[in-house]
Amino acid sequence: MTSKKTAITVLVSIFIVGFASGLVTDRIFFAKSRNIHRHHRGGMVSKFTRDLKLNEPQQEKLKELLKTIKTQYDEIRTKTRPEYNKVRKNFHNEFIKILNDNQKQKFLKMEKENKKKRQKSDNRNHEK
């Protein structure tokens, strides 16, 4: 009985750590990248132009800098995505072991829906 409780505690801990690390990774790397995409479309250029009274050459240089930053964020995302996916897969493999058949079906459906949302988000980020 104790080993079963220990196993469940370990699996729940793995889930919590995996979820937390995924959330942190997303917030640190991917959210900033999404913000750069939005700002690159003109929000940041317009705000800086208005607030700092940038001239035309400064605006063009700012656009170039934002393009460079976007490339750098995309490189970071490309490098960290496999690790993020590995954590998610490890969680899946461990968590599925503790579910009954009905729970497994529901969980797999939830995962499929989340995967579609992630793909849509990734596609939107690459289009901008």
N, C-alpha and C positions, 0 to 999 in steps of 0.2 A: 504494500500500500504506500509506503514512504517513497519507494522508487517511482511509483506512478505520479505521486504529487511532485516529486523532484523533476520528472520529465515534463510534466505540464508547466511547472514554473520556468524551466529552461526554455520551453517553446514559447511561452508568453513573453519571456524576456527577449528572446530572439526577435519576436514580432515587434515588440516595442522599440528595440534598438534599430531594427531594419526600417521601421516606419519613421522613427525620428531622424535617422541618418538620411533617408530619402527626402524627407521634408526639408531638412537643413540644406542638403545638396541643391534641391530645387530652388529654395529661397536665395541661396548665396550665388549660384552660378546662373541658373536659368531665368530667374525673375529679373536680375539685372540686365541680362541680354534682351529680354522682352522690352524692358524700359528703354534701352538704347534703340531698339527697332522703332518704338513709338516716337522717341525724340528725333531720331534720324529723319523721320517723315516730315519734320518741319517744326514740331513743337519746341524743341530746344533751340533751334536756330532762330525761330521767331521770338522766343522769350529773351534770349541773349541779345538779339539785334535790338529789340525794344528797350530792354532794361540797361544794356551797356552801350547802346547807340553804336553798334558795330557798323563799319563801312562795308562796302561791297567786297573788297579783297579779304577782309576779316571773315565775312560770312562764308565765302568760298573755302577759306582755309578751315573754318569750323566744320563745314560739310565733309571735307577730306578727313579731318581728324575723327569724326564720328564714323565714317566708313571704315577707317583703320581699326577703331575700337570694336566695331561690329564684327570684323574679321577675327580679331583676337578673342572675343567672347565665343564666337562660333567654334574656334579651335579648342577652347577650354571645354565647351559642351561636348565636342567630339571625343576629347580625351577622357572625360569623366563619365560619359554615358555608359560605357561597358561596365564600369565598376558599380554604378547605380543599378544597372540591370542585373548584375550578379547578385547583389544584396536582395533585390526583389525576388529573383529566382530561388535563392536559398530559403528565403522566408516561405515562399510558396511550397517548396518541397517539404519543409518541416511542418508547416501549419496544416497541410492537407492530411497529414498522418493522424492528426487528433480529431478530425471531423468524421461524423457518421455520413452515410451515403446521401441523405437528404441535404445535409449541410454542405457536402462537397459539391453537389449540383448547383446549389445557390451561390456558393463561393466562386465556382468556375464561371457562372453567368456574370457575377459582379466583376470578376477579373476581365472578362471579355469586353464588358461595357467600359471599364476604366482604360483598357488598351485602346479602344476606339477614340476615347477622349484625348489620350496622350498623343495619338497619331494626328488627330485634328489640330491639336495645339502645336505639335512639331511642324506640321505643314504650314500653318499660319505664320509661324516664326520664320520659316525659310522663304516664304513668299515676299516678306517685307524687306 
